């Protein structure tokens, strides 16, 4: 092992003691016991991974449904806004017409009053 540690490799530093031990005892139970090498993945890892993937897919689906609901709500509110804007415009137009008619009536009353005064003065 000392020879492996002291032996330089091409373009790299010499190996560490851990790397030398791993080279001498490749995939042995000893390395796993001293925590120098991780044990092979357990059979439950793929099922845990699948469960996590399924969980994430469910989250994505839930977010999509929430997004669709929010889009629907926004569309409804936009329609309401357009309806209210239309009503406001109609109300403004009606008010303008009423003001114009009121002005015309006032002008007509003034004309009638003047005519009445003129006719009274002639008599």
PLY file of the C-alpha trace (Angstrom):
ply
format ascii 1.0
element vertex 123
property float x
property float y
property float z
element edge 122
property int vertex1
property int vertex2
end_header
0.00 0.00 0.00
2.87 2.38 0.73
4.11 1.87 -2.81
0.69 2.78 -4.21
0.54 5.94 -2.08
4.05 7.09 -3.03
3.73 6.16 -6.71
2.81 9.30 -8.69
0.29 8.94 -11.49
0.39 10.80 -14.80
-0.42 14.48 -14.27
-1.98 13.79 -10.87
-0.86 13.93 -7.28
-0.01 10.74 -5.49
-2.94 8.75 -4.15
-4.31 9.23 -0.68
-4.29 6.46 1.88
-8.02 5.97 1.38
-7.57 5.59 -2.38
-4.73 3.10 -1.81
-6.83 1.00 0.56
-9.71 1.07 -1.93
-7.35 -0.17 -4.64
-5.96 -2.99 -2.50
-9.35 -4.10 -1.17
-11.74 -3.44 -4.04
-15.38 -3.70 -3.00
-14.73 -5.62 0.16
-16.96 -5.76 3.21
-14.10 -4.26 5.24
-14.25 -0.97 3.33
-17.99 -0.78 3.85
-17.59 -1.49 7.55
-15.04 1.31 8.03
-17.20 3.64 5.90
-14.63 4.11 3.17
-16.97 2.73 0.55
-20.71 3.03 0.38
-22.66 -0.13 0.24
-24.54 -1.02 -2.90
-27.89 0.68 -3.25
-30.63 -1.22 -1.54
-33.59 -2.65 -3.37
-35.85 -0.13 -1.66
-34.02 2.82 -3.27
-35.73 2.45 -6.66
-39.13 2.17 -5.02
-38.38 5.23 -2.87
-37.27 7.06 -6.01
-40.44 6.01 -7.82
-42.51 7.17 -4.87
-40.76 10.55 -4.91
-41.27 10.87 -8.66
-44.96 10.06 -8.24
-45.22 12.59 -5.41
-43.64 15.28 -7.58
-45.92 14.43 -10.50
-48.93 14.75 -8.21
-47.68 18.15 -7.04
-47.25 19.28 -10.64
-50.75 18.06 -11.50
-52.21 19.87 -8.48
-50.41 23.08 -9.49
-51.75 22.73 -13.04
-55.29 22.37 -11.74
-54.84 25.38 -9.47
-53.43 27.36 -12.37
-56.39 26.44 -14.57
-58.80 27.47 -11.82
-57.04 30.80 -11.43
-57.10 31.38 -15.20
-60.83 30.69 -15.19
-61.37 33.11 -12.31
-59.33 35.80 -14.09
-61.35 35.33 -17.27
-64.60 35.66 -15.31
-63.39 38.83 -13.61
-62.26 40.29 -16.94
-65.73 39.65 -18.37
-67.29 41.37 -15.36
-64.94 44.31 -15.77
-65.84 44.65 -19.45
-69.55 44.53 -18.58
-69.17 47.20 -15.90
-67.09 49.37 -18.23
-69.82 49.11 -20.85
-72.47 50.09 -18.29
-70.40 53.07 -17.20
-70.07 54.27 -20.79
-73.82 53.92 -21.34
-74.49 55.84 -18.12
-72.12 58.62 -19.18
-73.82 58.88 -22.57
-77.27 58.99 -20.95
-76.13 61.68 -18.50
-74.72 63.79 -21.34
-78.00 63.52 -23.25
-80.00 64.45 -20.16
-77.80 67.47 -19.50
-78.21 68.56 -23.11
-81.98 68.19 -22.90
-82.01 70.10 -19.61
-80.00 72.90 -21.17
-82.40 72.97 -24.13
-85.40 73.13 -21.79
-83.84 75.98 -19.80
-83.15 77.83 -23.03
-86.74 77.23 -24.18
-88.12 78.51 -20.88
-86.02 81.64 -21.17
-87.29 82.16 -24.70
-90.89 81.65 -23.57
-90.39 84.08 -20.69
-88.96 86.70 -23.04
-91.79 86.20 -25.52
-94.33 86.53 -22.74
-92.69 89.73 -21.51
-92.61 91.12 -25.03
-96.26 90.34 -25.58
-97.24 91.89 -22.26
-95.27 95.03 -23.07
-96.96 95.39 -26.47
-100.40 95.32 -24.97
0 1
1 2
2 3
3 4
4 5
5 6
6 7
7 8
8 9
9 10
10 11
11 12
12 13
13 14
14 15
15 16
16 17
17 18
18 19
19 20
20 21
21 22
22 23
23 24
24 25
25 26
26 27
27 28
28 29
29 30
30 31
31 32
32 33
33 34
34 35
35 36
36 37
37 38
38 39
39 40
40 41
41 42
42 43
43 44
44 45
45 46
46 47
47 48
48 49
49 50
50 51
51 52
52 53
53 54
54 55
55 56
56 57
57 58
58 59
59 60
60 61
61 62
62 63
63 64
64 65
65 66
66 67
67 68
68 69
69 70
70 71
71 72
72 73
73 74
74 75
75 76
76 77
77 78
78 79
79 80
80 81
81 82
82 83
83 84
84 85
85 86
86 87
87 88
88 89
89 90
90 91
91 92
92 93
93 94
94 95
95 96
96 97
97 98
98 99
99 100
100 101
101 102
102 103
103 104
104 105
105 106
106 107
107 108
108 109
109 110
110 111
111 112
112 113
113 114
114 115
115 116
116 117
117 118
118 119
119 120
120 121
121 122
